[in-house]
Amino acid sequence: MSELHKFLFDGLPVRGAIVRLTDAWTEILARRKANTEGNDWPLPVRELLGEMAAAGALMQANIKFNGALVLQIFGDGPVKVAVAEVQHDLSLRVTAKVVGEVQ
């Protein structure tokens, strides 16, 4: 189960949130594998996209915005572009364009 929990520390001016994308992330990876004939992203790209999805979910959960939050990273290395999109209902999708070998 994917989870997002907000928390406060009593008596301290501190608040936080924690996210765990288990089901959502498993479904994203399964769809990627099914739609690309087993051609999965390399591990560093999966980690980058997972971090972007988690960061996007945390940001979207903490702003009052009824639209999509989109994080995009452009590079001149093998990962040309990485995108994470999180909707106001916290549904998400990610993609990346990889050219060549990722170390």
Sine and cosine of phi, psi and omega as CSV:
sin_phi,cos_phi,sin_psi,cos_psi,sin_omega,cos_omega
0.00,0.00,0.77,-0.64,0.09,-1.00
-0.98,0.19,0.63,-0.78,-0.10,-0.99
-0.67,-0.75,0.50,-0.87,0.17,-0.99
-0.65,-0.76,0.86,-0.51,-0.03,-1.00
-0.83,-0.56,0.72,-0.70,0.13,-0.99
-0.98,-0.19,0.52,-0.85,-0.01,-1.00
-0.56,-0.83,0.40,-0.92,0.05,-1.00
-0.77,-0.63,0.48,-0.88,0.13,-0.99
-0.97,-0.26,0.87,-0.50,-0.02,-1.00
-0.86,0.50,0.73,-0.68,0.06,-1.00
0.98,0.20,0.03,1.00,0.00,-1.00
-0.82,-0.58,0.54,-0.84,0.03,-1.00
-0.99,0.12,0.80,0.60,-0.08,-1.00
-0.77,-0.64,0.72,-0.69,0.14,-0.99
-0.65,-0.76,0.34,-0.94,-0.04,-1.00
-0.38,-0.92,-0.01,-1.00,0.03,-1.00
-0.49,-0.87,0.50,-0.86,0.04,-1.00
-0.73,-0.68,0.64,-0.77,-0.02,-1.00
-0.80,-0.59,0.58,-0.81,0.07,-1.00
-0.66,-0.75,0.93,-0.38,-0.07,-1.00
-0.98,-0.19,0.96,0.28,-0.03,-1.00
-0.99,0.10,-0.91,0.41,-0.04,-1.00
-0.90,0.45,-0.72,0.70,-0.03,-1.00
-0.88,0.47,-0.69,0.73,-0.03,-1.00
-0.94,0.35,-0.65,0.76,0.05,-1.00
-0.88,0.48,-0.66,0.75,0.02,-1.00
-0.91,0.41,-0.66,0.75,0.03,-1.00
-0.87,0.49,-0.73,0.68,-0.01,-1.00
-0.91,0.41,-0.62,0.78,0.02,-1.00
-0.91,0.41,-0.67,0.75,0.03,-1.00
-0.90,0.43,-0.64,0.77,0.03,-1.00
-0.87,0.49,-0.72,0.69,-0.03,-1.00
-0.91,0.42,-0.67,0.74,-0.02,-1.00
-0.93,0.37,-0.60,0.80,-0.07,-1.00
-1.00,0.07,-0.18,0.98,-0.03,-1.00
-0.84,-0.54,0.41,0.91,0.04,-1.00
0.80,0.60,0.73,0.69,0.08,-1.00
0.99,0.15,0.06,1.00,-0.01,-1.00
-0.99,0.10,1.00,0.05,-0.07,-1.00
-0.99,0.11,0.35,-0.94,0.10,-1.00
-0.92,0.39,0.52,-0.85,0.12,-0.99
-0.89,0.47,0.42,-0.91,-0.07,-1.00
-0.79,0.61,-0.74,0.67,0.00,-1.00
-0.87,0.49,-0.54,0.84,0.02,-1.00
-0.95,0.31,-0.66,0.75,0.06,-1.00
-0.87,0.50,-0.67,0.74,0.01,-1.00
-0.90,0.44,-0.69,0.72,0.03,-1.00
-0.87,0.50,-0.75,0.67,-0.01,-1.00
-0.90,0.43,-0.61,0.79,0.05,-1.00
-0.90,0.44,-0.67,0.74,0.04,-1.00
-0.91,0.41,-0.64,0.77,0.04,-1.00
-0.91,0.42,-0.65,0.76,0.02,-1.00
-0.90,0.43,-0.69,0.72,0.01,-1.00
-0.91,0.42,-0.70,0.71,0.02,-1.00
-0.89,0.45,-0.66,0.75,0.03,-1.00
-0.89,0.45,-0.66,0.75,0.03,-1.00
-0.90,0.44,-0.67,0.74,0.03,-1.00
-0.89,0.45,-0.70,0.72,0.00,-1.00
-0.92,0.40,-0.71,0.70,-0.04,-1.00
-0.89,0.45,-0.57,0.82,-0.01,-1.00
-0.95,0.32,-0.26,0.96,-0.09,-1.00
-0.93,-0.38,0.11,0.99,0.07,-1.00
-0.86,-0.50,0.46,-0.89,0.04,-1.00
-0.99,-0.12,1.00,0.00,-0.08,-1.00
-0.51,-0.86,0.85,-0.52,-0.05,-1.00
-0.99,-0.11,0.86,0.52,0.00,-1.00
-0.41,-0.91,-0.30,-0.95,-0.03,-1.00
-0.99,-0.12,0.68,-0.74,0.15,-0.99
-0.98,-0.17,0.83,-0.55,-0.06,-1.00
-0.87,-0.50,0.82,-0.57,0.12,-0.99
-0.96,-0.27,0.77,-0.64,0.01,-1.00
-0.76,-0.65,0.67,-0.74,0.09,-1.00
-0.80,-0.59,0.80,-0.60,0.05,-1.00
-0.93,-0.38,0.64,-0.77,-0.01,-1.00
-0.64,-0.77,0.24,-0.97,0.05,-1.00
-0.96,-0.28,0.12,0.99,0.08,-1.00
-1.00,-0.04,-0.42,-0.91,-0.01,-1.00
-0.92,0.40,-0.47,0.88,0.07,-1.00
-1.00,-0.03,0.98,-0.20,-0.05,-1.00
-0.97,0.26,-0.64,0.77,0.02,-1.00
-0.45,-0.89,0.61,-0.79,0.11,-0.99
-0.74,-0.68,0.72,-0.69,-0.09,-1.00
-0.72,-0.70,0.70,-0.71,0.16,-0.99
-0.80,-0.61,0.77,-0.64,0.01,-1.00
-0.85,-0.53,0.79,-0.61,0.01,-1.00
-0.83,-0.55,0.83,-0.56,0.01,-1.00
-0.99,0.14,0.19,-0.98,-0.01,-1.00
-0.89,0.46,-0.41,0.91,0.05,-1.00
-1.00,0.02,0.18,0.98,0.02,-1.00
0.94,0.34,0.24,0.97,0.19,-0.98
-0.95,0.30,0.51,-0.86,-0.11,-0.99
-0.60,-0.80,0.32,-0.95,0.12,-0.99
-0.51,-0.86,0.44,-0.90,0.00,-1.00
-0.65,-0.76,0.41,-0.91,0.12,-0.99
-0.37,-0.93,0.32,-0.95,0.04,-1.00
-0.50,-0.86,0.52,-0.85,0.13,-0.99
-0.94,-0.34,0.88,-0.48,-0.04,-1.00
-0.88,-0.47,0.78,-0.63,0.03,-1.00
-0.85,-0.53,0.89,-0.45,0.00,-1.00
1.00,0.01,-0.29,-0.96,-0.05,-1.00
-1.00,0.01,0.65,-0.76,0.08,-1.00
-0.96,-0.26,0.79,-0.61,-0.02,-1.00
-1.00,-0.02,0.00,0.00,0.00,0.00
